Amino acid sequence: MTMMLLGLGGSWLAIFGKIAAASFYVLAISTALVAVSWLVTYQRGSLPKLKWWLWGTTAMTGLAWVVVFNETRINDFLIMQM
């Protein structure tokens, strides 16, 4: 709604359909990249300096998995709120 109020229209919404179709693949690649980040950071000895950034990315990736696996429940809850 905000994007439409800013004049972007609704045609850009079609992009989300393509991304949603590949969500498991994108999430799996993201999870692999976060795991590689932890490994490389540990090997280079910079874990104390970057651990909070890594924990943040790990938490965001975990949250994304929770949202993907509970998408139906979230949609049902939001529809009930209308």
C-alpha positions in Angstrom: 0.0 0.0 0.0 2.8 2.4 0.9 4.5 1.8 -2.4 1.3 2.5 -4.3 0.9 5.7 -2.4 4.4 6.7 -3.5 3.4 6.2 -7.1 4.9 2.8 -7.9 1.6 1.2 -8.8 0.9 -2.5 -8.4 2.9 -4.0 -11.2 6.0 -4.5 -9.1 4.1 -7.0 -6.9 4.6 -9.6 -9.6 8.2 -9.8 -8.6 7.2 -11.2 -5.2 5.4 -14.1 -6.8 8.6 -15.2 -8.5 10.7 -14.8 -5.3 8.1 -16.7 -3.3 8.2 -19.6 -5.7 12.0 -19.9 -5.1 11.8 -19.2 -1.4 13.1 -22.6 -0.3 16.1 -22.4 -2.6 16.9 -18.8 -1.7 16.6 -19.7 2.0 18.8 -22.8 1.6 21.5 -20.8 -0.2 21.3 -18.1 2.5 21.6 -20.7 5.3 24.7 -22.2 3.5 26.3 -18.7 3.2 25.7 -18.0 6.9 27.3 -21.3 7.8 30.3 -20.6 5.5 30.6 -17.1 7.1 30.8 -18.7 10.6 33.5 -21.2 9.4 35.6 -18.6 7.6 35.4 -16.2 10.5 36.4 -18.9 12.9 39.3 -20.0 10.7 40.7 -16.4 10.3 40.4 -15.8 14.1 38.1 -12.8 13.8 35.2 -14.5 15.6 35.3 -12.2 18.7 35.1 -9.1 16.5 32.3 -10.3 14.2 30.3 -12.6 16.5 27.4 -10.2 17.0 27.0 -9.6 13.2 27.1 -13.4 12.7 24.5 -14.0 15.5 22.3 -11.3 13.9 22.4 -12.9 10.5 21.9 -16.3 12.0 18.8 -15.0 13.9 17.4 -13.4 10.7 17.9 -16.6 8.7 16.3 -18.6 11.5 13.4 -16.2 11.6 13.0 -16.5 7.8 12.8 -20.3 8.2 10.1 -19.9 10.8 8.1 -17.6 8.6 8.4 -20.0 5.6 7.3 -23.1 7.6 4.4 -21.2 9.2 3.3 -19.3 6.2 -0.2 -20.8 6.2 -0.8 -20.2 9.8 0.4 -16.6 9.5 -1.9 -16.0 6.5 -4.9 -17.5 8.3 -4.2 -15.4 11.3 -3.9 -12.2 9.3 -7.1 -13.0 7.3 -9.0 -13.6 10.6 -7.9 -10.1 11.7 -9.6 -8.5 8.8 
